[in-house]
Amino acid sequence: MAAKYIASVNPKECVSCGTCVKVCPSGAMSVYKGVFAIADKNRCIGCKKCAKSCPASVISMIIKEKTDEKELL
């Protein structure tokens, strides 16, 4: 079953601490070139652990588009 929500990071406010990477159980989070975190929409399971643990509060959960679900089939 595909995730209903996926993580979305505000790259301008991210402090690239890597906390989200450490708590993500699916390995969807990574820090891009040491500058900001990004979420892999195909690996994100929508558990919200990254958003809850982010010290800068720059990760939000957004509704995954229905077109994305078709890509996973």
C-alpha positions as CSV (number, residue, x, y, z in Angstrom):
1,M,0.0,0.0,0.0
2,A,1.4,3.4,-1.0
3,A,1.8,6.1,1.6
4,K,-1.0,8.7,1.7
5,Y,1.4,11.4,2.9
6,I,5.0,12.1,2.1
7,A,7.7,14.3,3.6
8,S,8.4,17.7,2.1
9,V,11.4,19.7,3.2
10,N,11.8,23.5,3.0
11,P,15.4,23.6,1.7
12,K,15.9,27.3,2.4
13,E,15.3,26.8,6.2
14,C,17.0,23.3,6.6
15,V,20.1,23.3,8.7
16,S,21.3,20.0,7.3
17,C,21.8,18.4,10.7
18,G,20.9,14.9,9.5
19,T,18.4,14.1,12.3
20,C,15.7,13.1,9.7
21,V,18.2,10.7,8.0
22,K,18.9,9.0,11.3
23,V,15.2,8.5,12.3
24,C,13.8,7.5,8.9
25,P,12.9,3.8,8.9
26,S,12.7,3.5,5.1
27,G,15.9,5.3,4.2
28,A,13.9,8.0,2.3
29,M,15.7,11.0,3.8
30,S,19.1,12.2,2.7
31,V,21.2,15.4,2.9
32,Y,21.9,16.7,-0.5
33,K,25.5,17.8,-0.9
34,G,25.6,18.7,2.8
35,V,23.3,21.6,2.2
36,F,19.7,20.5,2.8
37,A,17.6,17.4,3.4
38,I,15.5,15.8,0.7
39,A,12.9,13.1,0.7
40,D,12.7,10.3,-1.8
41,K,8.9,10.3,-2.6
42,N,9.1,6.6,-3.8
43,R,10.7,5.4,-0.5
44,C,8.8,7.6,2.0
45,I,6.2,5.6,3.9
46,G,4.6,8.6,5.5
47,C,5.4,7.7,9.1
48,K,6.1,11.4,10.1
49,K,9.1,10.5,12.2
50,C,11.3,13.0,10.3
51,A,8.8,15.9,10.7
52,K,8.5,15.2,14.5
53,S,12.2,15.0,15.1
54,C,13.4,18.0,12.9
55,P,14.9,20.5,15.3
56,A,14.3,23.3,12.7
57,S,10.7,22.3,12.1
58,V,11.2,22.5,8.3
59,I,9.7,19.1,7.3
60,S,6.0,18.9,6.7
61,M,3.8,16.1,5.5
62,I,1.9,16.6,2.2
63,I,-0.7,14.6,0.5
64,K,0.8,12.3,-2.1
65,E,-0.6,13.0,-5.5
66,K,-2.7,10.2,-7.1
67,T,-0.6,10.3,-10.2
68,D,2.4,9.2,-8.0
69,E,0.6,6.1,-6.9
70,K,0.1,5.0,-10.5
71,E,3.9,5.3,-11.0
72,L,4.4,2.8,-8.2
73,L,2.2,0.1,-9.8
